[in-house]
């Protein structure tokens, strides 16, 4: 579904999420927009043996290798800009994890501002000639 903005949270948020969770969302905004994800609250199980067993991942839906966020543990407020009009959000919790509060995020469509170089179509003298012609 197409929305300009919305909220997503882990299951049972703000209480502890469930072990074995595997949640996926695809968010889409208008095709001329990109997506900004603001992660307001983020507390997952920490890395064990150098690996995230519970994690949140944000990636561009149209670009298989474009992952913009993939973390576990706890962080402060994060802003993630996805350079696409659709994004996949995935939350995974291992069956043996030490569950935590989870996450709460907000996504919104951001308009892409195009910039164009000014190109002088008329020389100033020609523009003045046209103005004089119209005025008389």
N, C-alpha and C positions, 0 to 999 in steps of 0.2 A: 504494500500500500504506500501511497505517496503522501507524506506529511512534511510540513516546513520545519517541525520541531517535535520533540517528545522526550520522555523520561524512560529510562530502563534501569532496573535494579536486579541484583541477584535474588534467587528464590528465598523467601522468608525474611528479606531485609526489613528492618535493621537487626533482626534476630540472626542467629547463626544459620548459615546456609546448610544444605543437606549434603552428605557424602554421596559420591557417585553422580553428581549433577553433570549434565552435558547439555548446555543451553546455547541456542544459536538464534540470532536475530539478523535480519537484513533491513537496513534503513535506506530510504531513497528520498531525495529531494528533487527539485526541478533540474532538468538536465544542464541548465546554464549556471547551476550553483555547485559549490563544493560543500563538504560537511565539516562542521566544527563540533568536536565532542569535548565536553567539559566534565571531567571526572571529579565530582565533589567529595566523595568518600570512597576510600579504597583500603580494605584490610582483608587480605587473604593469608593462607598458610605460607610460612616462609620457605625458602629454598632448603632442601635437604639433600645432602651429598651433591651439592652444586646444581640441582635440578628443581624446577618448579613443578610440583605435582598438582597444585591448584593454580589456575592462571586465567587472566582476562586478555583477550587478543582483539585488536581492532585493525582491520585491513580493508583495502579498497576491493570492492566486489568485482570490478572490471579488470583488475591487475593482479594476477595470481601471486606474484612475488612481492607485492607492496604491502608489508606489514608496518603499521605506524605505531603500534603499541603492543607489547607482549610482556606482562609482568606478573609477579606474585609478591607476597609480603605486604608492606604498607607504604603508602606515599601520601604526600600532601596533595592539594588541588593540582590537577594536571589539565592542560589544554592540548588537544590533539587535533591537528588540521589534516583532514584526509582530502587529497587532491583528486576527488572523484565525486560524482553525484549519487553514488551508492556505496554503502560500506557493510561489511560483515562484522558482526560482533559475536565473539564466542567466549563462553565461560565454561570452564571444566574444573571439577573438583574430584580428586581421586577418592576411591572407596575407603582408603585408609588414612585420609587427611585429618588434621586437627582443625576442624571447621572454625571459621571466624565470622565477623559481621558481614563481610561481602563487599558489594560496591553499589554506588548510586551515581548515575550519570545523566547528563542532558545533552541532546544533540540538536543541531539547528542547521538550516541551509544558509550559506553565506554566498552572496552574489559575487560573481567574478567581475572585477572591474577591468575593462579593456582600456588600454592606453594606445592612442594613435599619435604618430608624429604629425605635426602640422605641416601641411603641404600648401605652399602659396599658389593658388590657382590663377590669380591675377597679379600682375605687377601693380604697384600703387598708382602709377600714372594712368594705367588702363582703368582701374577702379574709379579714379577721379573723373575720367572722360565719360564713363557710364553714368555717374552721378550727375554731371553737368547736363548730359543729354536728357535724362529723366526730369530734371528740374526745369528745363526750358520748354 
